Protein backbone atom coordinates (compact mmCIF):
# COMPACT_ATOMS: atom_id res chain seq x y z
CA UNK A 1 0.00 0.00 0.00
CA UNK A 2 2.87 2.38 0.72
CA UNK A 3 3.76 3.06 -2.94
CA UNK A 4 0.19 4.28 -3.54
CA UNK A 5 0.47 6.88 -0.81
CA UNK A 6 2.71 9.85 -1.72
CA UNK A 7 4.98 11.04 1.08
CA UNK A 8 4.91 14.72 2.12
CA UNK A 9 7.40 16.58 -0.11
CA UNK A 10 6.16 15.03 -3.37
CA UNK A 11 2.66 16.47 -3.00
CA UNK A 12 3.55 19.43 -0.80
CA UNK A 13 2.82 17.38 2.30
CA UNK A 14 -0.97 17.54 2.05
CA UNK A 15 -2.29 15.33 4.91
CA UNK A 16 -5.86 15.38 3.60
CA UNK A 17 -4.82 13.84 0.27
CA UNK A 18 -2.69 11.22 2.01
CA UNK A 19 -5.41 10.40 4.51
CA UNK A 20 -8.08 9.98 1.82
CA UNK A 21 -5.77 7.88 -0.35
CA UNK A 22 -4.85 5.69 2.62
CA UNK A 23 -8.53 5.30 3.52
CA UNK A 24 -9.36 4.21 -0.04
CA UNK A 25 -6.50 1.68 0.06
CA UNK A 26 -7.79 0.26 3.34
CA UNK A 27 -11.35 0.03 1.98
CA UNK A 28 -10.13 -1.67 -1.21
CA UNK A 29 -8.03 -4.19 0.73
CA UNK A 30 -10.79 -4.93 3.23
CA UNK A 31 -13.25 -5.52 0.39
CA UNK A 32 -10.87 -8.09 -1.10
CA UNK A 33 -10.60 -10.03 2.16
N, C-alpha and C positions, 0 to 999 in steps of 0.2 A: 504493500500500500504506500510505503514511503515515497517511491518515485512519482506517484500521482499527486503528491502534495508538495507544492513549491515552498522552499524555505526562504523566509524573510527577504533578504536582499534582492532576490530575483524578481519578486513582484512588489518591491517597496515595503515588504514586511506588513502586508495587510492581513490582520488576524481574522477578520470576518470571512475573507475569501478562503483562507486556510481552514477555518472551522467548518464552513459549509462544504468544502471539498472533502474534508475528513469525514463529515457526517454522511455524505453521499456514499463514500467508500464503505463505511461501516454498514449502511443500509443494504448496499449491493452484496456485500459479503454475507450478511446475516440472511438475506433472501436466498442465497445459494446453499446455505447449510440446511 
